[in-house]
Amino acid sequence: MYIYCYELMKLQSFKNIRLIAGESGLDRKISWVYVLQTPSLDNWVYGEEVLFVLNSDDIYKTLQDAISHCISCAVILKDKNNKSILTPEVIQLAQKENFPLFEMDYYIKIIDVTREISTYIIHKQETTEYLNYFFYKIFHADDLKTEDMEEFALNYGFLNEHHFLVATIYGKNVSKLNDIKSLFHIYVTEGNIRFLSAVLNGRFVIIAYGLPSYMEQAIQVIKNTFLVIEKKVVDSLYMGIGNISSHLRDIRYSYIKSIKALYLCSDQEKIVDYNELGFSRLLLNVADVNVLKDYSSHILGKIMDYDKQNNTFFVDTIKSYVLFNGNINKSANKLHIHRNTCIYRISKIKELFDIDLDNPYMRADILNALSIHDFLKNADSNDLDISHETIDLHFKGNKKDYFS
């Protein structure tokens, strides 16, 4: 289990310990505490410790040693006269390496600081384990009882009037999910909304909850935070947002919808909100994709085949004509062709395929078929690992494997 450097600054014992340099590295992980008592760190540390330096003949060399051993951050004790021993060169090195460098007054008892950090790490481990248990139960347990609900409400402050919302973030590099989780809690602004999160099934899942009047605000906060995180993470990220649930028991359905919304994500549209979907919402809930393929092929199949064989653009022409409600001028402008060319194409389509484009029901069928075609095309080109099997409510794997 680990914490992050920025969490140190929340501790009571750190209120008089100042950050001198390396602010951009505050998202580094800390696994434990080590007080320097040897000339070198060799064979004494594993990496990811917070290093306390009580005295050092060469603070610059000590800092270099700490960086080379993957120490997360360092706390430097002032001298007996409570004067800083940090030189400009040391501060410059920490800044260059994005290495958080703290300075501590001489009179502060080191044992109080190290004890609080160690206790905090252990407590966070216990808290995380319980949070994982909560996510596991709330999303797929068939035996969710009233006692469970009351216990969760007590631990997380759920109220009867609270509404809930789930958002799911997917990144192709699963190893970065914990970093994404860290960044989310650094940049999210809670205010009237509270957030719980966990990394599970290869995705980062967020639960937002609060009074009904604040839930739309919660959606906007999540979207804004995602945009900030995406700029800081090199990997491509996508986010699906589920519907708002009025009861904790129904939150699993918001989770499912958030994952289904990921089906529609693309590099052009990285955030898809299930609540804003129209016809696509129906497509996401069709269990058998072949039904959609058959429908689209029945309406447009012959025209698409003709386009391929004859290098024509009849499908694009139909799409523009239907979307502009039969307006030739607007259709021609959209297609960047002459008005007479558009008229010719429409006439040819009617002749070749016996399609009555003036029939409103036929236009509706064509629009539906075009929407299905685009949906299936996007799903095929989308290599997000979000198959229907991964959102089965009855998770069949090992509970430990659920959190990854």
SETOR-506054 format. One line per field, with one value per residue (C-alpha): residue number from 1; y, z, x. Coordinates in pm, 1 decimal. Each point is the difference from the previous one (the first is absolute). Layout:
<sites>
k: NUM / ...
py: Y / ...
pz: Z / ...
px: X / ...
</sites>
This chain:
<sites>
k: 1 / 2 / 3 / 4 / 5 / 6 / 7 / 8 / 9 / 10 / 11 / 12 / 13 / 14 / 15 / 16 / 17 / 18 / 19 / 20 / 21 / 22 / 23 / 24 / 25 / 26 / 27 / 28 / 29 / 30 / 31 / 32 / 33 / 34 / 35 / 36 / 37 / 38 / 39 / 40 / 41 / 42 / 43 / 44 / 45 / 46 / 47 / 48 / 49 / 50 / 51 / 52 / 53 / 54 / 55 / 56 / 57 / 58 / 59 / 60 / 61 / 62 / 63 / 64 / 65 / 66 / 67 / 68 / 69 / 70 / 71 / 72 / 73 / 74 / 75 / 76 / 77 / 78 / 79 / 80 / 81 / 82 / 83 / 84 / 85 / 86 / 87 / 88 / 89 / 90 / 91 / 92 / 93 / 94 / 95 / 96 / 97 / 98 / 99 / 100 / 101 / 102 / 103 / 104 / 105 / 106 / 107 / 108 / 109 / 110 / 111 / 112 / 113 / 114 / 115 / 116 / 117 / 118 / 119 / 120 / 121 / 122 / 123 / 124 / 125 / 126 / 127 / 128 / 129 / 130 / 131 / 132 / 133 / 134 / 135 / 136 / 137 / 138 / 139 / 140 / 141 / 142 / 143 / 144 / 145 / 146 / 147 / 148 / 149 / 150 / 151 / 152 / 153 / 154 / 155 / 156 / 157 / 158 / 159 / 160 / 161 / 162 / 163 / 164 / 165 / 166 / 167 / 168 / 169 / 170 / 171 / 172 / 173 / 174 / 175 / 176 / 177 / 178 / 179 / 180 / 181 / 182 / 183 / 184 / 185 / 186 / 187 / 188 / 189 / 190 / 191 / 192 / 193 / 194 / 195 / 196 / 197 / 198 / 199 / 200 / 201 / 202 / 203 / 204 / 205 / 206 / 207 / 208 / 209 / 210 / 211 / 212 / 213 / 214 / 215 / 216 / 217 / 218 / 219 / 220 / 221 / 222 / 223 / 224 / 225 / 226 / 227 / 228 / 229 / 230 / 231 / 232 / 233 / 234 / 235 / 236 / 237 / 238 / 239 / 240 / 241 / 242 / 243 / 244 / 245 / 246 / 247 / 248 / 249 / 250 / 251 / 252 / 253 / 254 / 255 / 256 / 257 / 258 / 259 / 260 / 261 / 262 / 263 / 264 / 265 / 266 / 267 / 268 / 269 / 270 / 271 / 272 / 273 / 274 / 275 / 276 / 277 / 278 / 279 / 280 / 281 / 282 / 283 / 284 / 285 / 286 / 287 / 288 / 289 / 290 / 291 / 292 / 293 / 294 / 295 / 296 / 297 / 298 / 299 / 300 / 301 / 302 / 303 / 304 / 305 / 306 / 307 / 308 / 309 / 310 / 311 / 312 / 313 / 314 / 315 / 316 / 317 / 318 / 319 / 320 / 321 / 322 / 323 / 324 / 325 / 326 / 327 / 328 / 329 / 330 / 331 / 332 / 333 / 334 / 335 / 336 / 337 / 338 / 339 / 340 / 341 / 342 / 343 / 344 / 345 / 346 / 347 / 348 / 349 / 350 / 351 / 352 / 353 / 354 / 355 / 356 / 357 / 358 / 359 / 360 / 361 / 362 / 363 / 364 / 365 / 366 / 367 / 368 / 369 / 370 / 371 / 372 / 373 / 374 / 375 / 376 / 377 / 378 / 379 / 380 / 381 / 382 / 383 / 384 / 385 / 386 / 387 / 388 / 389 / 390 / 391 / 392 / 393 / 394 / 395 / 396 / 397 / 398 / 399 / 400 / 401 / 402 / 403 / 404
py: 0.0 / 353.9 / 363.1 / 301.2 / 278.4 / 261.1 / -188.7 / 70.7 / 364.9 / -92.8 / -157.4 / 187.3 / -64.6 / 161.2 / 333.0 / 155.6 / -186.6 / 206.0 / -110.3 / 167.4 / -146.2 / -270.1 / 86.0 / -164.4 / -336.7 / -4.2 / -281.2 / -243.7 / -310.3 / -61.9 / -355.4 / 57.0 / 218.9 / -17.1 / 207.7 / 31.7 / -144.7 / -133.7 / 164.9 / -160.1 / -130.3 / -317.8 / -314.7 / 208.4 / 117.3 / -148.6 / 326.0 / 212.1 / 94.6 / 344.6 / 66.2 / 194.8 / 151.9 / 100.9 / 89.8 / -20.2 / 109.9 / 39.5 / 67.7 / 26.1 / -347.7 / -135.1 / 137.7 / -152.3 / -333.7 / 26.6 / 74.0 / -287.5 / -240.3 / 113.2 / 164.6 / 181.6 / 315.1 / 124.3 / 193.8 / 187.8 / 98.6 / 345.5 / 28.9 / 39.9 / 373.9 / -62.5 / 131.3 / -149.3 / -223.2 / 9.6 / 165.6 / 154.0 / -293.8 / -252.0 / 185.4 / 27.6 / -376.4 / -83.5 / 236.2 / -144.4 / -359.9 / 79.5 / -135.7 / 132.5 / 148.6 / 94.2 / 183.0 / -63.8 / 215.1 / -144.6 / 2.9 / -227.0 / -353.6 / -232.7 / -295.5 / 180.1 / 64.7 / -349.0 / -164.7 / 201.3 / -80.4 / -373.5 / -0.7 / 188.7 / -253.9 / -292.3 / 174.0 / 75.7 / -365.8 / -98.8 / 273.5 / -109.6 / -363.1 / 101.0 / 226.4 / -289.7 / -214.8 / 272.7 / 20.1 / -377.5 / -30.8 / 298.1 / -86.7 / -371.2 / -163.9 / -179.7 / -3.7 / 373.9 / 31.8 / 290.5 / -44.7 / 48.4 / 320.1 / 134.5 / -83.2 / 171.1 / 303.4 / 23.5 / -24.7 / 235.2 / 237.1 / -108.4 / 161.6 / -120.9 / 302.9 / -47.0 / -82.8 / -190.4 / 0.2 / -219.5 / 100.5 / -244.6 / 95.5 / -236.8 / 24.1 / -244.5 / -5.3 / -164.5 / 58.7 / 372.7 / -37.2 / 56.5 / 315.0 / 113.9 / -66.1 / 211.2 / 286.3 / -12.7 / 55.9 / 275.1 / 202.8 / -81.1 / 268.3 / -155.6 / 285.7 / -129.8 / -332.7 / -286.8 / -258.1 / -358.6 / -181.8 / -331.6 / -168.0 / -313.0 / -228.5 / 202.4 / 327.2 / 297.7 / 32.2 / 307.1 / 24.6 / 350.7 / 61.1 / 291.8 / 173.5 / -18.5 / 371.0 / -42.8 / -305.4 / 193.6 / 196.2 / -332.1 / -102.4 / 326.1 / -30.0 / -353.4 / 112.6 / 296.4 / -215.4 / -259.9 / 266.6 / 113.7 / -358.4 / -80.2 / 282.2 / -138.4 / -366.1 / -95.2 / -300.4 / 50.1 / 6.9 / -45.2 / 53.3 / -125.7 / 158.7 / -195.7 / 116.1 / 159.1 / -249.9 / 99.0 / -296.9 / -175.0 / -334.7 / 122.5 / 129.5 / -316.4 / 97.8 / 337.1 / -192.2 / -217.9 / 302.2 / 178.7 / -296.4 / -25.1 / 367.2 / -88.9 / -186.7 / 338.0 / 159.3 / 82.0 / 217.7 / 272.5 / -43.7 / -116.5 / 69.9 / -156.9 / 74.1 / -266.5 / 260.7 / 202.4 / -289.7 / -28.0 / -284.1 / -139.2 / -86.5 / -261.0 / -144.3 / -47.1 / -209.7 / -242.7 / -332.6 / -153.2 / 221.7 / -216.3 / 137.9 / 348.2 / -119.7 / -172.1 / 310.2 / 234.1 / -240.6 / -43.0 / 375.6 / 105.0 / -317.8 / 8.7 / 369.5 / -44.7 / -292.3 / 203.6 / 288.6 / -234.8 / -165.0 / 316.1 / 265.2 / 200.0 / 204.9 / -91.4 / -69.9 / 342.9 / 155.5 / -174.9 / 101.2 / 368.4 / -3.7 / -158.8 / 212.7 / 317.4 / -122.1 / -19.0 / 345.0 / -32.3 / 322.4 / -78.3 / -359.6 / 109.6 / 254.1 / -264.2 / -239.0 / 275.7 / -85.5 / 189.4 / 9.5 / -185.5 / -273.7 / -49.2 / -19.3 / -257.8 / -213.9 / 0.3 / -92.8 / -282.0 / -133.4 / -14.2 / -175.8 / -257.3 / -93.4 / 75.1 / 227.3 / 262.2 / 276.2 / 209.9 / -258.3 / 114.5 / -362.1 / -86.9 / 303.7 / -110.5 / -347.5 / 148.9 / 227.1 / -292.8 / -219.1 / 274.1 / 48.5 / -374.3 / -16.0 / 283.3 / -159.1 / -339.6 / 158.9 / 192.8 / -310.7 / -202.5 / 263.1 / 54.1 / -235.3 / 73.5 / -326.8 / 49.1 / -300.7 / -90.4 / -274.7 / 251.7 / 173.5 / -308.1 / 79.7 / -342.5 / 27.6 / -354.1 / 64.0 / -2.1 / 299.2 / 82.0 / 8.2 / 246.9 / 277.2 / 50.7
pz: 0.0 / -64.6 / 38.9 / -204.2 / 89.8 / -13.2 / 274.2 / 244.6 / -2.9 / 141.3 / 313.2 / 330.0 / 60.6 / -335.8 / 70.5 / 86.1 / -267.0 / -315.1 / -362.3 / -140.5 / -352.3 / -234.9 / 17.5 / -338.7 / 149.1 / 276.8 / -173.3 / 74.8 / 198.6 / 356.4 / 133.0 / 335.5 / 208.7 / 30.5 / 231.2 / -142.7 / 241.1 / -242.6 / -240.5 / -296.1 / -77.6 / -158.2 / 139.6 / 231.9 / -216.3 / -264.8 / -161.2 / 44.1 / 360.2 / 156.7 / 117.8 / 318.8 / 6.2 / 353.1 / -77.2 / -305.4 / -80.7 / -367.3 / -48.5 / -379.9 / -19.4 / 234.9 / -224.8 / -307.8 / 182.2 / 89.1 / -359.2 / -138.0 / 248.1 / -108.6 / 331.8 / -33.1 / 198.3 / 274.7 / 324.1 / 106.2 / 365.4 / 72.9 / 206.9 / 379.3 / -35.4 / -211.4 / -309.1 / -343.8 / -139.9 / -349.0 / -260.9 / -327.1 / -184.6 / 205.7 / -61.1 / -370.1 / -21.6 / 169.9 / -230.6 / -308.9 / 99.8 / 108.2 / 339.5 / 291.8 / 256.5 / 342.1 / 284.3 / 367.7 / 304.4 / 243.1 / 299.3 / -167.9 / 137.8 / -287.5 / 172.5 / -2.7 / -374.3 / -99.2 / 225.1 / -154.7 / -354.4 / 78.2 / 169.6 / -291.8 / -252.1 / 200.8 / 46.1 / -370.4 / -77.8 / 224.5 / -151.8 / -355.1 / 76.9 / 133.5 / -298.6 / -233.1 / 193.4 / -43.3 / -378.3 / -28.1 / 189.9 / -148.6 / -364.8 / -20.3 / 329.0 / -16.0 / 378.5 / 70.5 / 325.3 / 192.8 / 259.3 / -276.0 / -113.4 / 354.7 / 55.7 / -322.8 / 84.4 / 338.9 / -146.4 / -297.0 / 120.3 / -243.7 / 69.6 / -102.6 / -226.4 / -176.5 / -369.4 / -159.8 / -325.6 / -143.3 / -252.0 / -143.7 / -146.6 / -232.1 / -104.8 / -223.9 / 240.3 / 308.6 / 201.7 / 9.6 / 160.5 / 353.4 / -119.4 / -156.4 / 330.8 / 179.7 / -248.2 / 24.5 / 375.2 / -34.4 / -250.4 / 73.4 / 190.3 / 236.4 / 142.4 / 27.2 / -164.0 / 145.3 / -198.4 / 53.1 / -245.9 / -67.6 / -271.6 / -101.5 / -302.3 / -177.5 / 31.0 / 237.1 / 144.0 / 174.7 / 214.2 / 55.3 / 252.3 / 150.0 / 8.1 / -323.5 / -73.4 / -21.1 / -224.7 / -327.1 / 157.3 / 85.4 / -366.0 / -103.4 / 274.8 / -115.9 / -363.2 / 86.8 / 215.9 / -277.1 / -245.9 / 243.7 / 58.2 / -370.8 / -64.7 / 263.7 / -107.4 / -323.7 / -50.4 / -177.9 / 248.1 / -52.0 / 240.6 / 12.7 / 236.4 / 127.2 / 96.9 / 333.1 / 249.7 / 283.4 / 219.5 / 92.3 / -104.4 / -360.0 / -30.1 / -178.9 / -296.5 / -19.1 / -4.5 / -290.2 / -195.9 / 55.8 / -155.9 / -284.7 / -72.0 / -55.4 / -315.4 / -160.5 / 106.6 / -266.8 / -42.6 / -121.1 / 288.5 / 314.0 / 239.9 / -56.7 / 242.1 / -6.9 / 113.3 / -318.4 / -242.3 / -224.8 / -248.6 / 91.5 / 344.3 / -159.8 / -200.8 / 311.9 / 157.3 / -289.5 / 119.5 / -345.8 / -227.7 / -298.5 / 24.8 / -59.4 / -286.9 / -169.9 / 30.5 / -137.0 / -282.5 / -93.8 / -48.0 / -133.6 / -100.7 / -373.2 / -28.2 / 186.0 / -222.2 / -310.1 / 123.5 / 48.0 / -338.8 / -200.5 / 197.2 / 53.3 / 301.8 / 36.7 / 375.9 / 71.7 / -228.2 / 174.5 / 338.9 / -88.5 / -175.5 / 298.2 / 263.0 / -184.7 / -35.5 / -379.7 / -54.9 / -320.5 / 41.8 / 354.2 / -95.5 / -298.1 / 211.2 / 262.2 / -266.5 / -181.6 / -330.5 / -250.0 / 64.8 / -325.5 / 95.1 / 328.1 / -181.9 / -239.9 / 283.2 / 185.7 / -317.3 / -68.4 / 356.6 / -34.6 / -332.1 / 96.8 / 346.0 / -11.0 / 305.0 / 63.0 / 168.9 / 36.3 / 235.3 / 364.5 / 124.8 / -256.2 / 104.3 / 362.8 / -94.6 / -191.8 / 290.7 / 240.7 / -233.8 / -44.0 / 378.3 / 50.8 / -270.6 / 160.4 / 343.6 / -116.9 / -192.8 / 309.1 / 218.4 / -244.4 / -18.7 / 375.2 / 162.7 / 355.2 / 188.9 / 100.4 / -131.5 / 136.9 / 203.4 / 198.4 / 128.0 / 115.5 / 337.6 / 132.8 / 9.6 / -18.0 / 69.3 / 321.0 / 221.1 / 13.2 / -381.8 / -3.3 / 119.5 / -245.2
px: 0.0 / 120.1 / -95.2 / 106.3 / 241.2 / -275.6 / -186.4 / 283.6 / -98.5 / -342.4 / 148.7 / -4.7 / 369.9 / 83.6 / -166.5 / 339.6 / 196.8 / 46.8 / 23.7 / 311.1 / 23.4 / -128.0 / -370.1 / -64.8 / 102.9 / -259.2 / -186.8 / 287.3 / -95.4 / 120.9 / 8.1 / 173.8 / 232.6 / 378.3 / 219.4 / 351.4 / 256.0 / 260.0 / 249.1 / -179.9 / -349.6 / 135.5 / -168.8 / -217.8 / -291.2 / -228.5 / -107.0 / -314.1 / 88.4 / -20.2 / 355.1 / 75.1 / 348.7 / 102.3 / 360.2 / 218.2 / 354.2 / -91.9 / -371.4 / 38.4 / 154.0 / -268.2 / -271.0 / 164.9 / 15.1 / -368.9 / -100.5 / 208.2 / -167.1 / -349.7 / -81.6 / -333.2 / 80.6 / 228.7 / -42.0 / 313.6 / 47.7 / 140.2 / 318.0 / 12.4 / -40.0 / -311.2 / 177.3 / -55.9 / 273.0 / -147.7 / 218.0 / -123.4 / 163.5 / -200.2 / -325.5 / 80.2 / 67.0 / -331.2 / -183.6 / 168.4 / -81.2 / -359.4 / 103.8 / -213.4 / 237.6 / -132.9 / 169.2 / -70.7 / 75.3 / 252.4 / -238.4 / -259.6 / 8.7 / 78.3 / -162.3 / -336.8 / 27.8 / 114.8 / -259.9 / -283.8 / 115.8 / 25.2 / -340.4 / -151.5 / 136.5 / -140.6 / -335.4 / -19.5 / 61.0 / -290.1 / -218.0 / 86.8 / -78.2 / -341.2 / -59.8 / 81.4 / -247.0 / -263.2 / 50.7 / -3.9 / -328.2 / -179.3 / 65.5 / -66.1 / -98.1 / -334.6 / -32.3 / 15.1 / -192.3 / -145.5 / 274.7 / 258.2 / -166.7 / -12.4 / 366.3 / 104.4 / -213.1 / 169.6 / 351.3 / -45.0 / -270.5 / -271.7 / -337.0 / -346.3 / -40.4 / 334.1 / 20.3 / 287.6 / 192.9 / 276.1 / 266.3 / 253.6 / 337.7 / 184.1 / 362.3 / 180.5 / 295.0 / -151.0 / 316.8 / -79.3 / -342.4 / 125.8 / 176.8 / -327.4 / -174.6 / 258.2 / -34.8 / -379.2 / 3.0 / 260.0 / -200.3 / -364.7 / -188.4 / -251.1 / -207.1 / -356.4 / 89.1 / 199.8 / 197.9 / 109.8 / 223.1 / 169.3 / 202.5 / -188.5 / -24.5 / 268.7 / -191.3 / -13.0 / -349.9 / -138.4 / -313.4 / -135.1 / -275.9 / -186.7 / -336.7 / -203.8 / 42.8 / 378.3 / 22.5 / 18.0 / 281.9 / 168.1 / -6.1 / 165.2 / 263.4 / 86.8 / 23.5 / 223.5 / 227.0 / 27.5 / 114.9 / 270.9 / 119.4 / 2.6 / 246.4 / 235.9 / -15.4 / 174.5 / -230.0 / -334.0 / -287.9 / -374.1 / -288.1 / -357.4 / -251.7 / -299.8 / -346.7 / -92.4 / -141.2 / -230.0 / 94.0 / 321.3 / -148.8 / -30.2 / 355.1 / 111.7 / -218.5 / 172.8 / 328.3 / -117.1 / -119.2 / 330.1 / 181.2 / -249.8 / 61.5 / 365.5 / -111.6 / -64.5 / 328.8 / 255.1 / 306.2 / -236.8 / -246.8 / 178.0 / -286.2 / -340.9 / -282.1 / -270.6 / -254.6 / 55.0 / -42.9 / -304.2 / -45.7 / 344.2 / -135.3 / -227.8 / 288.8 / 211.3 / -272.8 / -43.6 / 142.9 / 52.0 / 211.7 / -95.6 / -354.1 / 140.6 / 219.3 / -294.7 / -218.3 / 267.3 / 85.0 / -367.1 / -43.0 / 340.8 / 184.5 / -74.9 / 86.8 / 328.4 / 94.1 / -83.9 / 219.1 / 294.9 / -38.3 / -64.7 / 189.1 / -318.9 / -107.3 / -366.0 / 11.6 / 149.2 / -258.9 / -290.6 / 138.2 / 19.5 / -338.0 / -175.0 / 176.5 / -99.0 / -356.8 / 10.4 / 152.4 / 206.3 / 196.9 / 115.5 / 78.4 / 208.4 / 190.8 / 73.4 / 130.2 / 190.7 / -168.9 / -218.4 / -371.8 / -73.4 / 247.8 / -185.8 / -335.4 / 144.1 / 132.8 / -331.7 / -184.0 / 246.7 / -35.2 / -377.2 / 32.5 / 265.9 / -121.0 / -371.5 / 23.7 / -265.8 / 197.3 / -313.7 / -151.3 / 59.3 / 9.1 / 264.7 / 202.2 / -26.7 / 123.7 / 290.9 / 97.4 / -15.0 / 206.0 / 259.9 / 22.3 / 42.0 / 265.9 / 198.7 / -44.0 / 127.3 / 285.9 / 108.1 / -26.4 / 212.0 / 272.5 / -7.7 / 248.9 / -112.7 / -31.7 / -365.0 / -187.5 / -344.0 / 163.9 / 202.9 / -311.7 / -184.6 / -154.4 / 85.0 / 377.6 / 136.9 / 369.5 / 198.4 / -75.0 / 369.7 / 15.7 / -291.2 / 230.5 / 284.6
</sites>
